[in-house]
């Protein structure tokens, strides 16, 4: 792990922290998804479905300062496999990008949740594509699949899949 980085699973008691971090995440994602702030000037995102679905939410900190989050849930909507796992949301605060925190977050959740994995990446998100390709290839020792998918919203995505049940 990156020096002094910690990655901890959290619950609804951390709701406000997650809501606040989503402001930054959505600000970044607005470049590709072209959504606007609300009338109050905020990027509102309701995180309650993640708690209701029992998604696994992790916060990363570096030297005690928030550095990002990752949310793990079911990949069933995209794979028709109720046992498969998905990186639902993934965000590293800009100050901590290119420091290894993102890689550490991904490895942390993959090591704690064994199974068939899906990582969905918007093809237009040019910084994310090489990050995920490199991170997944290193973690899976090159044993992964990559597929281009165009969902109903018309935004092409790369679907990376691998299985870490037998490392």
C-alpha positions as CSV (number, residue, x, y, z in Angstrom):
1,X,0.0,0.0,0.0
2,X,0.9,3.6,-0.4
3,X,2.8,5.0,2.6
4,X,0.3,5.8,5.4
5,X,-2.8,4.8,3.3
6,X,-5.7,3.2,5.0
7,X,-8.8,1.7,3.4
8,X,-11.7,0.9,5.7
9,X,-15.2,-0.4,5.1
10,X,-17.8,2.0,6.4
11,X,-21.5,2.0,6.9
12,X,-24.4,4.5,6.9
13,X,-22.7,6.4,9.8
14,X,-20.4,7.8,7.1
15,X,-23.3,8.8,4.8
16,X,-22.5,12.6,5.0
17,X,-18.8,12.0,4.1
18,X,-19.8,9.9,1.1
19,X,-22.4,12.5,0.0
20,X,-19.7,15.2,0.2
21,X,-17.2,13.1,-1.7
22,X,-19.8,12.5,-4.4
23,X,-19.9,16.2,-5.1
24,X,-16.2,16.0,-6.3
25,X,-16.8,12.8,-8.1
26,X,-19.8,14.1,-10.0
27,X,-18.0,17.3,-10.9
28,X,-15.3,15.2,-12.6
29,X,-17.8,12.9,-14.3
30,X,-19.9,15.8,-15.6
31,X,-17.2,16.2,-18.3
32,X,-18.3,12.9,-19.9
33,X,-21.9,12.5,-18.8
34,X,-22.9,16.1,-19.5
35,X,-25.1,16.7,-16.5
36,X,-25.5,20.0,-14.7
37,X,-25.6,21.1,-11.1
38,X,-29.1,21.5,-9.6
39,X,-30.8,24.8,-8.9
40,X,-29.0,24.9,-5.5
41,X,-25.6,24.8,-7.3
42,X,-24.8,21.2,-6.1
43,X,-24.3,17.9,-7.8
44,X,-26.9,15.9,-5.8
45,X,-26.5,12.2,-5.6
46,X,-28.7,10.0,-3.4
47,X,-26.4,7.4,-1.8
48,X,-29.2,5.7,0.1
49,X,-29.6,2.9,-2.5
50,X,-26.1,1.7,-1.8
51,X,-26.9,1.3,1.9
52,X,-30.3,-0.4,1.1
53,X,-28.6,-2.8,-1.3
54,X,-25.9,-3.6,1.3
55,X,-23.2,-2.5,-1.1
56,X,-19.7,-2.5,0.4
57,X,-18.5,1.1,0.8
58,X,-14.8,1.8,1.5
59,X,-13.1,5.1,2.3
60,X,-9.4,5.7,1.7
61,X,-7.3,8.0,3.7
62,X,-3.7,9.1,3.4
63,X,-2.1,10.3,6.6
64,X,-5.7,10.6,8.0
65,X,-7.0,12.8,5.2
66,X,-9.8,11.6,2.9
67,X,-8.3,10.3,-0.4
68,X,-11.3,8.5,-2.1
69,X,-13.9,5.9,-2.0
70,X,-14.9,2.7,-3.7
71,X,-18.3,1.0,-3.7
72,X,-18.7,-2.7,-4.4
73,X,-22.0,-4.2,-5.4
74,X,-23.6,-6.9,-7.5
75,X,-22.8,-7.0,-11.2
76,X,-26.0,-9.0,-11.9
77,X,-27.7,-6.2,-13.9
78,X,-24.9,-6.4,-16.5
79,X,-23.9,-10.1,-16.3
80,X,-27.1,-11.9,-15.3
81,X,-25.0,-13.6,-12.7
82,X,-26.2,-13.0,-9.2
83,X,-22.8,-14.0,-7.7
84,X,-20.7,-11.6,-9.8
85,X,-19.3,-8.4,-8.3
86,X,-19.0,-4.9,-9.7
87,X,-17.0,-1.8,-8.9
88,X,-20.2,0.3,-8.7
89,X,-18.4,3.6,-8.1
90,X,-14.7,4.5,-7.7
91,X,-13.1,7.9,-7.0
92,X,-9.7,9.2,-6.0
93,X,-9.4,12.9,-5.0
94,X,-7.2,14.7,-7.4
95,X,-4.4,15.4,-4.9
96,X,-3.9,11.7,-4.5
97,X,-4.1,10.5,-8.1
98,X,-1.0,9.0,-9.6
99,X,0.2,8.1,-6.0
100,X,-0.9,4.5,-5.9
101,X,-4.0,5.1,-3.8
102,X,-6.3,4.0,-6.6
103,X,-4.4,0.8,-7.2
104,X,-4.4,0.1,-3.5
105,X,-8.1,0.7,-3.2
106,X,-8.8,-1.7,-6.1
107,X,-6.5,-4.4,-4.8
108,X,-8.0,-4.0,-1.3
109,X,-11.6,-4.7,-2.3
110,X,-10.6,-7.4,-4.8
111,X,-8.7,-9.2,-2.0
112,X,-11.6,-8.9,0.4
113,X,-14.3,-10.0,-2.1
114,X,-13.4,-13.1,-4.0
115,X,-15.4,-14.0,-7.1
116,X,-16.2,-13.1,-10.7
117,X,-15.6,-9.4,-11.2
118,X,-16.8,-6.7,-13.6
119,X,-15.3,-3.3,-13.9
120,X,-17.2,-0.9,-16.2
121,X,-15.4,2.1,-17.6
122,X,-16.8,4.9,-19.8
123,X,-14.6,4.7,-22.9
124,X,-14.5,8.5,-23.2
125,X,-13.1,8.8,-19.7
126,X,-9.5,8.8,-21.1
127,X,-7.7,8.9,-17.8
128,X,-9.6,6.0,-16.4
129,X,-9.2,3.5,-19.2
130,X,-5.4,3.0,-19.0
131,X,-5.6,3.1,-15.1
132,X,-8.1,0.2,-15.1
133,X,-6.4,-1.7,-17.9
134,X,-3.0,-1.6,-16.1
135,X,-4.4,-2.2,-12.6
136,X,-6.6,-5.2,-13.7
137,X,-3.8,-6.7,-15.8
138,X,-1.3,-6.5,-12.9
139,X,-3.8,-7.8,-10.3
140,X,-5.0,-10.7,-12.5
141,X,-1.6,-11.5,-13.9
142,X,-3.0,-10.8,-17.4
143,X,-6.0,-13.2,-17.0
144,X,-8.9,-10.9,-17.8
145,X,-11.3,-10.1,-20.6
146,X,-12.0,-6.7,-22.1
147,X,-15.2,-6.0,-24.1
148,X,-16.7,-2.9,-25.6
149,X,-20.4,-2.5,-24.7
150,X,-22.9,0.2,-25.7
151,X,-25.7,0.3,-23.2
152,X,-29.1,2.0,-23.7
153,X,-27.6,5.4,-22.9
154,X,-25.4,5.2,-26.0
155,X,-22.2,5.8,-24.1
156,X,-19.6,3.1,-25.0
157,X,-18.0,1.4,-22.1
158,X,-15.2,-1.0,-21.6
159,X,-16.2,-4.0,-19.5
160,X,-13.2,-5.7,-17.8
161,X,-13.9,-9.1,-16.3
162,X,-11.8,-11.5,-14.3
163,X,-12.1,-14.1,-11.6
164,X,-10.1,-14.0,-8.4
165,X,-11.7,-17.0,-6.6
166,X,-8.5,-19.1,-7.0
167,X,-5.6,-16.6,-6.9
